[in-house]
Amino acid sequence: MRLLIVEDEKSLAQSLGRGLRAEGYTVDLADDGRSGLDMALSRPYAAVVLDLMLPVVDGYGVCRELRRAENSVPVLMLTAKSGEYDEAGALDCGADDFLRKPFSYLVLTARLRALLRRGAAGRPPVLVVGDLLVEPAARRCTVAGERVRLTAKEFAVLECLARRPGEPVAKSDILDSVWESAFRSDANIVEVYVAALRRKLDRPGARCGIRTVRGAGYRLVPDAH
């Protein structure tokens, strides 16, 4: 899952980014409201962690513009202010939840998980392709009932393919969905992870697999044979 953190306090943003990446999330960072808004409107995020007091455009303005554009991404607003008016303002402009600084990292991640569960309410809890079952919420994968152990990035690549079964998915789409900007020019990294997934999904009699679509990318199919 890809998250966006919009926070101008660089040490805090980098600390949150490191922690969330260690838990398997893909994280993008923005340090002002305008760039954060542009990023949130240009690609799908599972959730946005949005500071209230930002340069250029404040958190209220970012959230209002997202909702005006009918972007329903879950937003967790961070505020250094105290008082019910700031909390009410965060909710009135379209934020889904708020958290007052200083905060516990454990509380922030728990709030994020709650937002992600609500944001995924309209999505199927299990993705099924042949005898492959992918459970995004639990980050679990099975083939023919047998558990397949995947790294966080392997799972993210597989989920990207499983959400579009039978459809060619371009390497660039996988890069955008799974990796931070520093890796997005290296399509070879996708080939490495697809090769690793093929080895792990290759079970006797398995009715699923990843096929290469020449010039178009990869597709996950219910019968690889």
Helices and strands as residue ranges (DSSP letters): E 2-6, H 10-22, E 26-30, H 33-42, E 47-51, H 59-68, E 75-79, H 84-92, E 97-100, H 105-119, E 127-129, E 132-135, E 140-143, E 146-147, H 152-162, H 171-178, G 181-183, H 188-201, E 209-213, E 217-221
